Amino acid sequence: MSIESQLSLKQLRAFVAVYRSGKLSLAAIRLSVTESAVSTMLRQIEATLNLALFDRTSRALTPTQAAHDTIAVAERILQDVARLGTHFEALSDLRRGRVHIVVTATVAAVLMPAVVRRFSAVYPDVKIILDDCAPDQFLSRVAADHVDFGIGTPESDDPQLELLPLLHDHLCLVCADDHPLAGLEDVTWADVAPYPLIAVRTGLGYGMRRKLDAAADRAGVRLIIGHEVNFLSSALWMTAGGLGVTIWASSLVAKTQHDNLWRCRLSSPRVPMDISYVNTRGRTLSPAAEGFLKVTRDVFGEVVTL
């Protein structure tokens, strides 16, 4: 059995306390134990090292050369352990650490700025790594061991994944404010059908296109796909420019740089588009990740959806 597996921190503390005080009684007071306990720990460490650390007299304990040679190492070990404890305490109360989140690009651009600002205001010493990615890269990055969790709109029946909705939302219609549908609070898929639609490309956006096509089938209408895009930003400027209407989750179009856009509820059928926490099952979140998730819930809870 190796020496390091036989030595304990209590024994090292006893050795240092006796070395620095020169007396069992003072060392016992410093350690809040009895003199006999200190004496026992000294004999245990000497037996383990097979070295005499103190010459004992009726009045005092005198350090041997072995003790002089060992004290610096023992104190350094105890200092490292103390620093480690301080580090763990700082991690647990979010005075340091990092959180690594993977987020689909549109959610990152629209919803995450408010989350990051609030989290950083409360926990300024926690480093944030925000990995914004294309939808088709999202699940593979969530599954990677180096991220804490993901936030996005995936469709998945993978039993290894845990999906928890953070924001319940639905698809809505967006059009320019001079469009015939502008000003309406509610429209149906049949109302939208006559107009060119600026739609996300097939295969992108975690089934957004499938949701559009499936909803149109349920409504018994055929959508006119006027233009196809990869990102929400492109769909919005094209819509603002009068090139057609577009359909996205209402929370993602609530705030836009274009001041001539109108959004309204889209029903018959209503199509849910939740934004969710995504993680591999069984993964334990760090205190920083737990804190970031809580702030995300709080901020998302304030988002107004249609």
Phi and psi in degrees as a GROMACS rama.xvg file:
@    title "Ramachandran Plot"
@    xaxis  label "Phi"
@    yaxis  label "Psi"
@TYPE xy
-71.4583  154.676  SER-2
-61.8131  -41.3442  ILE-3
-63.9124  -25.2526  GLU-4
-80.3761  -11.6355  SER-5
-101.729  -22.7714  GLN-6
-82.5141  143.873  LEU-7
-117.283  160.462  SER-8
-64.0939  -34.5478  LEU-9
-61.4673  -41.0043  LYS-10
-65.9027  -41.8107  GLN-11
-63.5744  -40.8486  LEU-12
-64.0311  -37.7783  ARG-13
-64.818  -44.4368  ALA-14
-59.0997  -47.84  PHE-15
-64.9127  -42.1752  VAL-16
-63.3176  -42.3544  ALA-17
-69.5275  -40.8869  VAL-18
-59.9491  -44.3011  TYR-19
-78.3937  -28.9555  ARG-20
-96.6583  -29.8097  SER-21
81.1724  -1.29128  GLY-22
-140.593  143.228  LYS-23
-63.5338  -39.9607  LEU-24
-62.7919  -44.6783  SER-25
-68.2003  -38.3722  LEU-26
-64.477  -38.8726  ALA-27
-63.5325  -41.5347  ALA-28
-63.1364  -43.3535  ILE-29
-63.723  -35.6205  ARG-30
-93.2862  -6.4935  LEU-31
60.9402  43.0501  SER-32
-134.582  179.414  VAL-33
-83.2998  162.27  THR-34
-63.0415  -38.8457  GLU-35
-64.2452  -33.5853  SER-36
-66.8165  -41.3043  ALA-37
-63.7895  -44.8115  VAL-38
-60.4816  -42.5018  SER-39
-62.172  -44.4147  THR-40
-64.7684  -36.3197  MET-41
-63.0333  -45.7082  LEU-42
-65.53  -34.3488  ARG-43
-65.4039  -43.3963  GLN-44
-70.1739  -34.9538  ILE-45
-66.692  -38.896  GLU-46
-66.3378  -38.5373  ALA-47
-66.4519  -43.3796  THR-48
-81.3203  -15.8731  LEU-49
57.9831  40.5693  ASN-50
-138.682  146.008  LEU-51
-87.5475  121.73  ALA-52
-95.3877  -21.0254  LEU-53
-140.948  142.164  PHE-54
-91.6519  126.273  ASP-55
-100.763  132.119  ARG-56
-125.481  177.033  THR-57
-69.2491  -18.1658  SER-58
-109.171  -27.0744  ARG-59
-158.124  170.053  ALA-60
-112.54  124.371  LEU-61
-107.497  122.881  THR-62
-61.1862  137.917  PRO-63
-83.6124  174.124  THR-64
-62.1095  -33.4897  GLN-65
-61.8156  -38.3412  ALA-66
-66.0642  -43.3714  ALA-67
-59.7144  -38.672  HIS-68
-73.8748  -20.9821  ASP-69
-99.3787  -24.9653  THR-70
-58.3627  -41.4729  ILE-71
-63.3258  -40.3825  ALA-72
-65.9075  -44.6087  VAL-73
-61.8397  -43.5687  ALA-74
-67.7839  -35.7581  GLU-75
-65.6536  -40.4786  ARG-76
-60.5577  -46.273  ILE-77
-65.7036  -36.7741  LEU-78
-66.1925  -40.0277  GLN-79
-64.3638  -40.1491  ASP-80
-64.7206  -40.1912  VAL-81
-63.7708  -41.1954  ALA-82
-65.296  -37.6837  ARG-83
-62.9241  -41.8372  LEU-84
-62.7186  -41.6694  GLY-85
-63.131  -39.5064  THR-86
-62.4715  -45.3766  HIS-87
-64.7247  -38.9257  PHE-88
-62.9317  -41.1201  GLU-89
-64.999  -38.3269  ALA-90
-65.3  -41.0858  LEU-91
-69.1593  -32.3886  SER-92
-103.764  17.8894  ASP-93
60.4489  34.487  LEU-94
-87.2947  -7.23678  ARG-95
-160.162  176.44  ARG-96
120.417  -171.198  GLY-97
-150.3  157.023  ARG-98
-132.829  131.209  VAL-99
-118.227  110.839  HIS-100
-118.446  136.209  ILE-101
-103.923  131.782  VAL-102
-137.486  137.415  VAL-103
-62.1823  146.592  THR-104
-58.3363  -42.0334  ALA-105
-67.5314  -43.4319  THR-106
-62.1158  -40.3082  VAL-107
-61.3723  -43.4296  ALA-108
-72.393  -34.1857  ALA-109
-96.9079  -46.2615  VAL-110
-101.459  -26.8918  LEU-111
-77.4233  -25.4088  MET-112
-54.5317  -42.4778  PRO-113
-66.6151  -36.3784  ALA-114
-65.543  -47.7011  VAL-115
-64.3875  -41.6541  VAL-116
-61.3309  -45.0556  ARG-117
-68.729  -42.8822  ARG-118
-62.9215  -44.7225  PHE-119
-66.7662  -30.0316  SER-120
-68.0245  -34.6875  ALA-121
-86.4342  -38.2127  VAL-122
-125.766  71.4815  TYR-123
-66.7345  -18.8183  PRO-124
-94.8913  1.22978  ASP-125
-93.4272  124.748  VAL-126
-78.2642  134.896  LYS-127
-109.441  125.955  ILE-128
-111.4  110.772  ILE-129
-107.06  106.586  LEU-130
-95.7425  88.9206  ASP-131
-85.4343  132.422  ASP-132
-142.37  167.915  CYS-133
-70.231  151.381  ALA-134
-55.3317  -36.4758  PRO-135
-74.0648  -8.10862  ASP-136
-100.845  -8.48128  GLN-137
-62.1582  -54.7899  PHE-138
-65.0457  -36.6009  LEU-139
-65.947  -34.0503  SER-140
-75.619  -34.1234  ARG-141
-62.1954  -39.5609  VAL-142
-71.0942  -17.5533  ALA-143
-68.0196  145.231  ALA-144
-71.3293  -16.4857  ASP-145
-88.0855  -1.13534  HIS-146
-108.872  154.282  VAL-147
-82.0853  -46.4996  ASP-148
-169.718  177.266  PHE-149
-122.784  158.696  GLY-150
-131.89  120.941  ILE-151
-173.697  -161.424  GLY-152
-126.534  54.8062  THR-153
-80.296  155.429  PRO-154
-110.399  117.99  GLU-155
-154.618  137.347  SER-156
-112.474  21.8731  ASP-157
-67.866  118.346  ASP-158
-66.1746  -15.0531  PRO-159
-81.3772  -9.70899  GLN-160
-104.845  143.972  LEU-161
-110.131  123.034  GLU-162
-118.318  123.215  LEU-163
-127.066  116.514  LEU-164
-60.8333  130.358  PRO-165
-101.828  -25.2413  LEU-166
-146.579  114.828  LEU-167
-83.591  122.156  HIS-168
-140.751  172.888  ASP-169
-138.445  159.944  HIS-170
-68.5329  143.169  LEU-171
-133.711  165.144  CYS-172
-94.0712  139.142  LEU-173
-124.182  132.249  VAL-174
-145.325  165.916  CYS-175
-70.0131  154.364  ALA-176
-72.7565  -5.37628  ASP-177
-105.889  11.0617  ASP-178
-77.8453  150.667  HIS-179
-56.4684  -26.2359  PRO-180
-88.6445  -8.86985  LEU-181
-64.063  143.185  ALA-182
94.8509  -15.4603  GLY-183
-81.9646  142.312  LEU-184
-83.545  -31.9095  GLU-185
-135.637  137.758  ASP-186
-133.87  160.455  VAL-187
-107.91  169.001  THR-188
-63.6042  -30.8119  TRP-189
-66.2554  -34.3953  ALA-190
-65.9652  -34.9711  ASP-191
-77.7069  -29.7428  VAL-192
-52.2668  -35.58  ALA-193
-72.5551  -11.1391  PRO-194
-107.931  144.485  TYR-195
-58.7579  134.638  PRO-196
-107.775  131.846  LEU-197
-92.0823  106.408  ILE-198
-116.537  152.629  ALA-199
-67.7236  145.489  VAL-200
-63.5154  149.884  ARG-201
-58.6045  133.957  THR-202
93.3213  -9.77209  GLY-203
-107.968  166.114  LEU-204
69.5426  27.0565  GLY-205
50.9727  54.4453  TYR-206
81.2714  13.0148  GLY-207
-55.5482  -44.8962  MET-208
-64.1484  -39.1257  ARG-209
-63.3269  -38.3164  ARG-210
-63.0083  -42.6958  LYS-211
-61.6375  -49.027  LEU-212
-65.2726  -40.0877  ASP-213
-66.7906  -40.2199  ALA-214
-65.7565  -40.326  ALA-215
-63.5429  -40.1483  ALA-216
-62.031  -43.2684  ASP-217
-63.2226  -35.0491  ARG-218
-82.2772  -8.83612  ALA-219
73.1598  31.3409  GLY-220
-124.883  164.848  VAL-221
-117.171  122.185  ARG-222
-80.9089  143.86  LEU-223
-96.2261  107.36  ILE-224
-84.8492  102.296  ILE-225
-81.6822  -40.554  GLY-226
-145.903  155.034  HIS-227
-124.495  142.414  GLU-228
-136.463  168.272  VAL-229
-99.0396  -31.7014  ASN-230
-127.898  153.756  PHE-231
-59.3857  -40.4976  LEU-232
-57.5922  -39.3288  SER-233
-68.4456  -41.3218  SER-234
-62.1747  -36.6767  ALA-235
-71.6357  -43.6202  LEU-236
-70.708  -30.4116  TRP-237
-69.3235  -37.9003  MET-238
-67.0515  -43.7004  THR-239
-62.0411  -28.5992  ALA-240
-84.4713  3.85472  GLY-241
81.116  19.842  GLY-242
-87.1856  -3.08556  LEU-243
154.15  -170.385  GLY-244
-110.196  165.059  VAL-245
-139.613  163.014  THR-246
-132.458  122.826  ILE-247
-147.361  172.705  TRP-248
-61.7342  135.735  ALA-249
-62.0905  -33.2102  SER-250
-65.97  -27.5731  SER-251
-82.5197  -13.5279  LEU-252
-116.309  10.3964  VAL-253
-65.3463  -35.8516  ALA-254
-120.873  123.393  LYS-255
-144.233  152.824  THR-256
-76.4886  -10.7301  GLN-257
-90.0693  125.012  HIS-258
-94.1977  7.94841  ASP-259
-117.719  28.1567  ASN-260
-107.525  146.637  LEU-261
-124.158  135.928  TRP-262
-121.593  147.792  ARG-263
-150.576  161.079  CYS-264
-62.6211  142.423  ARG-265
-119.476  118.995  LEU-266
-133.574  -178.644  SER-267
56.3567  57.7452  SER-268
-100.259  161.113  PRO-269
-79.7546  135.547  ARG-270
-118.001  113.179  VAL-271
-68.3894  146.152  PRO-272
-144.849  73.4184  MET-273
-74.029  148.571  ASP-274
-105.828  124.959  ILE-275
-125.104  154.891  SER-276
-77.5802  131.274  TYR-277
-129.662  131.314  VAL-278
-156.076  161.699  ASN-279
-75.5051  140.859  THR-280
-62.9275  138.699  ARG-281
87.9979  -5.05966  GLY-282
-74.8817  128.231  ARG-283
-87.6629  129.334  THR-284
-83.4941  141.461  LEU-285
-71.5925  162.566  SER-286
-54.9078  -38.5398  PRO-287
-64.5111  -42.5897  ALA-288
-66.7514  -39.5481  ALA-289
-59.7962  -43.8546  GLU-290
-64.5379  -40.496  GLY-291
-65.9451  -39.6745  PHE-292
-63.5692  -40.817  LEU-293
-63.0979  -44.9688  LYS-294
-63.3051  -39.2515  VAL-295
-60.298  -44.9309  THR-296
-58.936  -44.7268  ARG-297
-62.0497  -46.709  ASP-298
-68.0023  -44.7629  VAL-299
-61.8716  -31.6492  PHE-300
-66.5886  -15.762  GLY-301
-95.063  -5.66121  GLU-302
-74.8447  131.938  VAL-303
-90.7256  122.211  VAL-304
-113.63  165.639  THR-305
